[in-house]
Amino acid sequence: MDTSVATIYTAQYLLSGSALIEGGALLDIDGRIAEVGALQTIRRGNEQAAVVDFGSAIILPPLVNAHTHLELTDFPRWNDSEGRGKRPASFVDWILQVIRVKHRIPQECYLSSLQRGIQLSLRAGTGLVGDILSYLPARNAYRNCGLQGRVYLEIIGQNRSDLQKKLTALKQVLLSWDKSNSVLAGLSPHSLYTLDSSFLTDLFRELEADHVFSAIHLAESAEEVEFLATQGGDIARKLYPFIGWERYLGAPAGHPPAKQLQRIDGLRADTLLVHGTQLTVDEIDLIARAGCSVVLCPRSNDRLGSGKAPLSALHQAGINLALGTDSMASNDSLSIWDELHFAARWFGHQVDSAQLFDMATTGGAISLGYRSDWGLVQPESSCNFQVLSPEDLPNPTDVIDFLVHEGHRATVSHLFLNGIDRLRSHDIPL
């Protein structure tokens, strides 16, 4: 006896990825997409299936936020006592601000902050995230949350003995990670300037041997480049004394970030590179040959004055690119719709709307180690899609441009992940 449940979902437009179907529909059977096409075609042979018509709306893939720190979602509120309107004068001053605030709040605040970040992500049509987690007990927020993706457990420090203890604890978490969880696990060595280089070398070799995905902030600021080249600048003068790391200052790496990462065996296809605002032409070539993905966070980079990633050069080199919001410590929202809108204006004509949309969907999925079809609405894929309900639909030829430039104004009315409408399955307060 066949007990499978079949439902047809339809809307005025269905965007499978790059292909637009007017009056399009998809057939969902038990959380998997069985067919995609015109509504009348799909109804033939599936007369018993229920039909859900979203009307004047667009069915399209969920978005991917490939780099964020959801545990910092409540950072603006935590920072109120220091004056939310006072922006740090430099990138390093911002790091000091984040450290001060994180040290001041009770650690249990991270769990509710992370839960709220998950809720806001779902509301914004995000189905897949690359999240950085520093407070391990908060990982319980991911259980049955509906959101999918990969959480990178963060490690940071200079003392070799302390780092080894931290790594042992993180490995235990990785080994005990619930394999049925919709969020996978990885590791995030924070950056080249916040970790002992010899430890990093050993760590990357272990990650490769254990097939663990990783993410690292790389070439995010001019201060990082200066520090690696000279062991000087604001990182040496401000950050290291603030943390008590002066004794760890020594001979400079003497190489730009991507080259240094290559020297310590970290430039690998399963290492996700975040930001890349300071990358040179030679570094871009190294990254392309290594097969790494790069996540760009334009709104965060703009707010912190840390530079603009060479998007055109990265794209021309064939590097897989993704978009991220970074955290609410350096951004106004966790919406990739907002990120797309800003990126289109900030990068100008370096790439077109279709390329930006790919970064927010298939590019993001690939960067997190998922199959590229995660960012598509197509047969034999999990039933993942969102429904966007704008006030006025664009002409069919303008849909991609509309989504990139105006999608942030529209309402995400539904978000289906594995066939379940995550905006209707439980209460998600804003």
WOWO-V132825 format. One record per backbone hydrogen bond with DSSP energy under -1.0 kcal/mol. NH is the residue of the N-H (numbers start at 1). CO is the residue of the C=O. If there is no record, write none. Layout:
NH|CO, NH|CO
//
This chain:
7|28, 8|50, 9|26, 10|52, 11|24, 12|55, 13|57, 14|21, 15|59, 16|19, 21|14, 23|12, 24|21, 25|37, 26|9, 27|35, 28|7, 29|32, 30|5, 32|29, 33|381, 34|27, 37|25, 39|23, 42|38, 43|39, 44|40, 46|43, 49|46, 50|6, 52|8, 54|10, 57|55, 58|388, 59|13, 60|386, 63|125, 64|360, 65|128, 66|323, 68|130, 72|69, 73|70, 75|72, 78|74, 79|75, 80|77, 82|79, 83|80, 86|83, 87|85, 94|90, 95|91, 96|92, 97|93, 98|94, 99|95, 100|96, 101|97, 102|98, 103|99, 104|100, 105|101, 109|106, 110|107, 113|109, 114|110, 115|111, 116|112, 117|113, 118|114, 119|115, 120|116, 121|117, 122|118, 123|119, 124|120, 125|122, 126|121, 127|63, 128|63, 129|148, 130|65, 131|150, 132|68, 133|152, 138|135, 139|136, 140|137, 141|138, 142|139, 143|140, 145|142, 148|127, 149|182, 150|129, 151|184, 152|131, 153|186, 154|133, 155|188, 157|194, 163|159, 164|160, 165|161, 166|162, 167|163, 168|164, 169|165, 170|166, 171|167, 172|168, 173|169, 174|170, 175|171, 176|172, 181|178, 184|149, 186|151, 187|213, 188|153, 190|155, 200|196, 201|197, 202|198, 203|199, 204|200, 205|201, 206|202, 207|203, 208|204, 209|205, 210|206, 212|207, 214|270, 215|187, 216|272, 217|190, 218|274, 225|221, 226|222, 227|223, 228|224, 229|225, 230|226, 231|227, 237|233, 238|234, 239|234, 240|235, 242|238, 243|239, 244|240, 245|240, 248|245, 249|246, 254|228, 260|256, 261|257, 262|258, 263|259, 264|260, 265|262, 266|261, 268|266, 271|268, 272|214, 273|293, 274|216, 275|295, 276|218, 276|274, 278|219, 279|276, 284|280, 285|281, 286|282, 287|283, 288|284, 289|285, 290|286, 291|287, 292|287, 294|320, 295|273, 296|322, 301|297, 302|298, 303|299, 304|300, 306|301, 311|309, 314|310, 315|311, 316|312, 317|313, 318|315, 319|314, 322|294, 324|296, 326|67, 330|327, 339|335, 340|336, 341|337, 342|338, 343|339, 344|340, 345|341, 346|342, 347|343, 350|347, 356|352, 357|353, 358|354, 359|355, 360|356, 361|358, 363|358, 365|361, 366|362, 367|363, 368|364, 369|366, 370|365, 374|371, 375|372, 376|373, 377|16, 380|33, 381|378, 383|31, 384|382, 385|416, 386|60, 387|414, 388|58, 389|411, 398|395, 399|396, 402|398, 403|399, 404|400, 405|401, 406|402, 407|403, 409|406, 410|407, 411|389, 413|387, 413|411, 414|387, 416|385, 417|420, 419|383, 420|417, 422|415, 422|420, 424|421, 425|421
//
